[in-house]
Amino acid sequence: MAEIVDLKIGSSDFHPDKYVRELSQRCVGGQELQQQYQKIQGLGEETSALLKRNVYQNYTQFIETAKEISHLESEMYQLSHLLTEQRSLLSALASTSLLGSTNAGTAAGGENVNEPTTKPEQELQREDEERRRKLTAALEKVEGCVDLIESPARSLVHEGDLLELEPTEGTAMQRMHAFLFNDGLLLAPWIPNRRGPARYKFQTLIELGSFAAVNVRDMGSVKTAFKLLAFPDTRLFQCTSNQSKKEWLEKFESAKKAALAQEQPKRQESVATSETSPIRSGSIDSSSGTNPFEESSTGVSSPDVAELPEWLLELPEDLDVCIAQRHFEDAYLLLQKANQFSFPSNKDPHLLEIRRKVDGRARALIEVLMKELEVSPDKSLQGGLRAARRAVRLLNQLGRSSQACDLFLKLCSSILKTQLRRVKREGATVVYVKHLGGIFFSNMMDMAGEFLRAFPNSPSCASALVVWAGSELTHLTSHLVKQVFMPQSPISTLSECVVSIRGQCDQLCELGIDLRYQLDGLLRAPLQRALSDARDKAVEAVKLRAAEDKWRPTNLGSKDAVTKFVMEIGLSPSHMQKYVQGESWIALSGSTIALTRQYLSLLEDCLKLCTTELIHIVDQVLTDVFYAQLVHFEGNLQSDKTASSEKQFIQKNAAFLLNELLPLVTKTYQDRLGNSCQSLEALRAKFAWMKPSDDEGVPSPAPVPMQRPTPAPRTTAPRPTATKYSTVTEYI
């Protein structure tokens, strides 16, 4: 059946509707349909895996092909410009005679050279007013382009609605309204739900000489479209009809011809001036002390003025080629060479045009480099941070360190989020937290190291790194609080998770980034709740065991079990010898043994979680649980229903807690935290009357009235101050 499915799906005449119909008729019951569905789903997954494998195998070829396509597009763009310039030169040569007169008359082509070329002043004024009126009426529809009306020579040639398409897929992107002027093309997208005269919003103004309009054949859904080549972008626009498309292309052509015709007299005048002017020197590296680009006060070039170097004239085109071929280092070197070149201080239009083009190419290079660092859903993060080194280095060299820093940190956040998303919650909580923390902090270490290499000796960028690391740690902590700090989570699990995260966080101190204080601050509130819940559960367990206490020795079952219990609590055998009876009996009640095990485990967990801010709640937890057990003993000793033999046994249990367990707890507390717990010491003094007297003739002191102890103020020994840094590393 699987072969039939493969054969039919892979055939050239496969029709999904027909296939589903046949399959529903052939299969009996929902179980067979489910099996067919699983087989088809398996084929889909297998096909997807094969496609991914092919993509990975041909990844390098894809990159090379993209580079070649970009290179060819740049060459075609340059070729189009060359052809346009050659055509304009040929038309100019055809209309120029040896005597300097033109055969075709004026630039408009409608007047003879012998006729007067000037118009009456009133007619010129009327034409200028009409031009300004049309320009104002057109630009009133566009929001944000009031300054475009101020140009004295700008006039409207054509306008119309267009639909911008995605250049590769051919899908619709946005509605656009275009205005063609005699010096450029204005693009303005529609403003949705806008009432009033301004129906469009200014987007860009492309100069007439910096773009080329190319006809696009009708293919698939792309019809009546033309492509606009404006380096480094390629934009695709769809017209409403073939007539509209033809009209747009004709208007583009006529506007370019008119612009060339207006520039032709200026070129002829410059050529005539150069023929009558003194010969210029051929090198810009003249040994004379004068600037080769300086002019005299009368505006006429001096004899020492040198011709512009060839590399400077070809600089904009060379920059276009380098950016298109992704030779960003070469483009940067060309820009450095242009910046080192001393431009003259005069207002030569040719030099100003070159400088304007070079500045535009510099902005284009910066935009391309910033796009290399931008994060998008369709962008692969396979290269990681190493792929961003090139763009970051060049942006730093171009003076855009702040933008590069911001984009680099956003890229780090995206990579870190992708890595953490792959961690699945499977198995024990502690294993999941260790795995999650290991991935987070190891990636944080790599990213911080890469950042410090990319932005050395930059205090502002270093502060941005610290802020970013703190925000990422906040996201991780909030995720852990939701996943781990739940009411049913035992305190032992939480302590292991917190210790693991703290140890992994301390790794960042090697790079001078200490986030431990922030981590403890973020975990303070959930840890306080967790410790309070653990105290309430322990006190409730003491009360439940107290209701079932029999006040008799406990049989642990074997001698090994007794030895194991002695090792668990950490007391020496000599101290426990007086409580051991026989091989398997201990002269302690079941509630006392259960409390001992539970309390030592609670003590270890509290000491693991304890910080300077949590020490008060830790003392309160340890004191309340121990106090609950002692109150249980006190109530039974003062009860009239308790037999004298049972009271002696209760006193022996109280002596074990006060003489053996409590000193062990206070010593462990002192060794781990560096100071004593005053509230536990107060309990020992308060309930000392419950211990049996060594001298039978000396009666036990009167019992102290039952009252909940309060933690004593810590004035005897100062709290240890936590050192901020433990090494001599220079911290950020």
PEVENZI-V351043 format. One record per pair of residues at least 12 apart in sequence whose ideal C-beta (glycine too) atoms are under 8 Angstrom apart, sorted by sequence separation. I is the first residue (numbers start at 1). GAP is how many residues later the second one is. D is the distance in whole Angstrom. If there is no record, write none. Layout:
I GAP D
I GAP D
This chain:
101 12 6
163 12 6
164 12 5
176 12 7
177 12 8
188 12 4
189 12 6
214 12 6
215 12 8
225 12 6
290 12 8
292 12 6
293 12 7
319 12 5
322 12 7
343 12 6
392 12 5
423 12 6
606 12 5
665 12 8
689 12 5
23 13 6
136 13 6
162 13 8
163 13 7
176 13 5
177 13 7
188 13 6
213 13 6
214 13 5
225 13 4
226 13 7
292 13 6
293 13 7
391 13 7
423 13 5
452 13 8
484 13 5
637 13 6
688 13 8
689 13 7
690 13 8
135 14 6
161 14 7
162 14 5
175 14 7
176 14 7
188 14 5
189 14 6
213 14 7
214 14 8
222 14 7
224 14 6
225 14 7
290 14 5
292 14 4
451 14 5
502 14 7
505 14 5
636 14 5
637 14 7
666 14 6
689 14 5
161 15 7
162 15 7
174 15 5
175 15 4
188 15 6
213 15 6
214 15 6
223 15 7
224 15 5
319 15 6
373 15 6
606 15 6
665 15 7
666 15 7
689 15 7
161 16 6
162 16 5
174 16 7
186 16 7
187 16 5
212 16 8
213 16 8
222 16 7
224 16 7
288 16 6
318 16 6
319 16 7
372 16 7
392 16 6
420 16 7
423 16 6
606 16 6
132 17 7
160 17 7
161 17 8
187 17 5
211 17 6
212 17 5
224 17 6
448 17 7
480 17 7
502 17 7
633 17 5
687 17 8
138 18 5
159 18 7
160 18 6
186 18 8
187 18 8
211 18 6
224 18 5
286 18 7
372 18 8
373 18 5
501 18 7
502 18 8
562 18 6
662 18 6
686 18 6
135 19 6
159 19 7
186 19 5
187 19 7
211 19 4
226 19 6
315 19 6
372 19 4
373 19 7
420 19 6
602 19 7
603 19 6
135 20 7
159 20 5
185 20 7
186 20 8
210 20 6
216 20 7
224 20 7
225 20 7
286 20 7
338 20 5
388 20 6
419 20 5
420 20 6
602 20 7
633 20 7
134 21 7
135 21 5
138 21 6
158 21 8
159 21 7
184 21 5
185 21 5
210 21 7
224 21 5
280 21 7
370 21 8
419 21 8
448 21 7
480 21 7
562 21 7
565 21 7
633 21 5
662 21 7
134 22 5
158 22 4
177 22 8
184 22 6
206 22 8
226 22 7
284 22 5
369 22 5
373 22 8
562 22 6
662 22 6
156 23 6
157 23 5
177 23 5
184 23 5
185 23 7
226 23 6
277 23 7
278 23 8
280 23 8
281 23 7
283 23 6
284 23 8
315 23 6
335 23 7
385 23 8
388 23 6
561 23 7
599 23 8
602 23 7
686 23 6
131 24 5
156 24 8
157 24 6
183 24 7
184 24 5
206 24 5
277 24 6
279 24 8
281 24 8
282 24 7
284 24 8
416 24 7
419 24 6
559 24 4
562 24 6
630 24 7
633 24 8
131 25 8
156 25 6
157 25 6
164 25 8
183 25 5
278 25 4
280 25 6
281 25 5
282 25 7
284 25 5
369 25 6
370 25 7
444 25 7
498 25 6
558 25 7
559 25 6
155 26 7
182 26 7
185 26 7
280 26 6
281 26 8
311 26 8
312 26 7
335 26 8
369 26 5
385 26 7
558 26 5
599 26 6
658 26 6
683 26 6
154 27 5
155 27 5
181 27 8
280 27 5
335 27 6
385 27 7
416 27 5
557 27 6
569 27 6
598 27 8
599 27 7
630 27 7
682 27 5
154 28 7
415 28 7
416 28 7
444 28 7
553 28 6
556 28 5
565 28 7
569 28 7
629 28 7
153 29 7
154 29 6
312 29 7
365 29 8
366 29 7
369 29 8
498 29 7
555 29 6
556 29 8
568 29 7
658 29 6
682 29 8
153 30 7
215 30 8
331 30 8
335 30 7
370 30 8
381 30 8
385 30 7
555 30 5
556 30 6
570 30 7
595 30 8
658 30 7
679 30 6
682 30 6
5 31 7
9 31 7
373 31 7
384 31 6
416 31 7
554 31 7
569 31 6
626 31 8
679 31 7
681 31 8
151 32 8
366 32 6
415 32 8
440 32 8
473 32 8
553 32 5
554 32 5
568 32 7
658 32 7
659 32 7
679 32 4
332 33 7
365 33 7
370 33 6
374 33 6
381 33 7
494 33 8
553 33 6
654 33 7
658 33 6
678 33 7
679 33 6
5 34 6
9 34 7
215 34 6
331 34 5
366 34 6
370 34 8
373 34 4
381 34 6
553 34 5
554 34 6
595 34 5
678 34 4
1 35 8
5 35 7
142 35 8
213 35 7
373 35 6
375 35 6
412 35 5
553 35 7
554 35 7
655 35 8
678 35 7
141 36 8
213 36 6
362 36 7
374 36 8
375 36 6
440 36 5
494 36 5
553 36 8
554 36 5
626 36 7
654 36 4
655 36 4
678 36 6
2 37 6
6 37 7
142 37 8
328 37 7
370 37 6
373 37 8
381 37 6
552 37 7
592 37 8
654 37 6
655 37 6
1 38 7
5 38 7
148 38 7
316 38 7
323 38 7
373 38 6
551 38 6
591 38 8
678 38 7
213 39 4
315 39 7
319 39 7
375 39 4
412 39 7
437 39 8
469 39 7
491 39 6
550 39 7
554 39 6
626 39 8
651 39 6
675 39 7
139 40 8
328 40 7
436 40 8
491 40 7
549 40 6
550 40 7
650 40 8
651 40 6
652 40 7
676 40 8
138 41 6
145 41 7
313 41 7
316 41 4
320 41 7
323 41 6
328 41 7
485 41 4
489 41 7
549 41 7
591 41 7
651 41 4
676 41 7
308 42 8
312 42 7
315 42 8
316 42 6
319 42 4
323 42 6
409 42 8
473 42 5
477 42 7
481 42 8
491 42 8
549 42 5
675 42 5
145 43 8
185 43 8
308 43 8
315 43 6
408 43 7
491 43 4
548 43 8
622 43 7
675 43 8
142 44 7
316 44 8
436 44 8
469 44 6
474 44 8
478 44 8
485 44 7
490 44 8
648 44 7
675 44 6
316 45 6
319 45 8
323 45 6
470 45 7
473 45 6
477 45 4
481 45 5
485 45 6
545 45 7
546 45 6
675 45 7
142 46 5
308 46 8
319 46 7
408 46 7
469 46 6
473 46 6
477 46 7
487 46 6
545 46 4
674 46 4
141 47 8
208 47 6
209 47 8
433 47 7
466 47 7
622 47 8
673 47 7
143 48 7
208 48 6
465 48 8
470 48 6
474 48 6
293 49 8
295 49 7
473 49 7
542 49 7
545 49 6
170 50 7
209 50 7
293 50 7
294 50 6
404 50 8
405 50 6
545 50 7
170 51 6
208 51 6
291 51 7
293 51 3
294 51 8
295 51 5
404 51 8
432 51 8
433 51 6
170 52 4
294 52 7
291 53 6
293 53 7
295 53 8
405 53 8
541 53 8
542 53 6
630 53 7
634 53 7
637 53 6
401 54 7
429 54 8
623 54 8
626 54 7
633 54 8
143 55 4
293 55 8
405 55 8
409 55 7
413 55 7
429 55 6
622 55 7
141 56 6
142 56 7
405 56 5
409 56 7
412 56 7
416 56 6
420 56 8
623 56 4
627 56 6
634 56 7
140 57 5
141 57 6
143 57 7
144 57 6
145 57 4
148 57 7
165 57 6
401 57 6
541 57 7
622 57 8
623 57 6
626 57 6
630 57 5
633 57 6
140 58 7
141 58 5
142 58 5
143 58 5
144 58 4
293 58 7
396 58 7
402 58 7
406 58 7
425 58 7
615 58 7
619 58 6
622 58 6
141 59 6
142 59 7
143 59 6
178 59 7
396 59 7
401 59 8
402 59 8
405 59 5
409 59 5
413 59 7
420 59 8
452 59 7
619 59 8
620 59 8
142 60 5
145 60 8
165 60 7
167 60 8
401 60 6
429 60 7
448 60 7
538 60 6
589 60 7
619 60 5
623 60 7
630 60 7
176 61 7
385 61 7
389 61 8
393 61 7
538 61 8
592 61 5
607 61 7
619 61 8
328 62 7
332 62 6
385 62 6
392 62 5
445 62 6
449 62 6
587 62 8
595 62 8
599 62 7
603 62 6
607 62 7
610 62 8
328 63 8
335 63 8
392 63 8
430 63 6
434 63 8
437 63 6
441 63 4
445 63 7
448 63 5
610 63 7
386 64 8
429 64 6
433 64 4
437 64 5
440 64 8
441 64 6
444 64 6
538 64 6
588 64 8
589 64 6
592 64 6
329 65 7
332 65 6
385 65 5
389 65 7
445 65 8
448 65 6
587 65 6
588 65 6
592 65 7
596 65 6
600 65 8
603 65 6
607 65 5
638 65 7
170 66 7
172 66 8
328 66 5
332 66 7
430 66 5
434 66 5
438 66 6
441 66 6
445 66 7
599 66 7
603 66 7
607 66 7
637 66 8
167 67 5
430 67 6
433 67 6
437 67 5
441 67 7
167 68 7
180 68 8
429 68 7
433 68 7
437 68 8
534 68 7
588 68 6
167 69 5
634 69 7
166 70 7
430 70 7
164 71 7
165 71 4
180 71 6
534 71 8
164 72 7
165 72 7
180 72 7
634 72 6
164 73 6
165 73 6
182 73 6
579 73 8
163 74 7
164 74 8
181 74 8
162 75 4
163 75 4
180 75 6
531 75 7
631 75 7
162 76 7
182 76 6
183 76 7
162 77 6
182 77 7
579 77 6
531 78 7
160 79 8
161 79 7
160 80 8
627 81 7
527 82 6
627 82 6
531 83 7
538 83 8
542 83 7
549 83 8
160 84 6
576 84 8
532 85 7
535 85 7
539 85 6
543 85 7
551 85 7
575 85 6
528 86 7
531 86 5
535 86 4
539 86 6
542 86 4
546 86 4
623 86 7
160 87 8
524 87 8
527 87 6
531 87 7
534 87 7
538 87 5
542 87 5
549 87 8
160 88 7
232 88 8
623 88 6
158 89 7
231 89 5
524 89 6
528 89 5
532 89 8
535 89 5
539 89 5
543 89 8
571 89 6
158 90 7
524 90 7
531 90 5
535 90 6
538 90 8
542 90 6
232 91 6
520 91 5
551 91 8
620 91 6
231 92 8
232 92 7
521 92 8
569 92 7
619 92 5
158 93 4
231 93 7
520 93 7
571 93 6
157 94 6
570 94 6
551 95 4
569 95 7
616 95 7
553 96 8
157 97 8
552 97 7
157 98 5
551 98 5
551 99 6
615 104 7
612 107 7
492 109 7
495 109 8
499 109 5
495 110 4
498 110 7
612 110 6
491 111 7
494 111 8
498 111 6
611 111 8
496 112 8
492 113 5
495 113 4
491 114 5
495 114 5
491 115 8
494 115 7
491 118 8
84 128 7
81 131 7
80 132 5
232 132 5
231 133 7
80 134 7
77 135 7
232 135 8
232 136 6
80 149 7
107 151 7
77 152 5
76 153 8
77 154 6
107 154 4
107 155 6
73 156 8
74 157 7
107 157 7
107 158 8
73 161 7
91 166 8
92 168 8
100 168 8
88 169 7
91 169 8
84 172 7
88 172 4
92 172 5
96 172 8
92 175 8
88 176 8
517 207 8
514 210 7
514 211 6
509 216 7
509 217 7
512 217 5
514 217 6
509 218 7
512 218 6
513 218 7
510 219 7
512 219 4
513 219 6
509 220 7
512 220 5
509 222 8
78 239 7
78 242 7
77 243 8
78 243 8
74 246 6
74 247 6
74 250 3
73 251 7
74 251 7
71 253 6
70 254 5
71 254 5
70 255 7
70 256 7
67 258 7
67 259 6
466 266 6
465 267 7
463 269 8
462 270 5
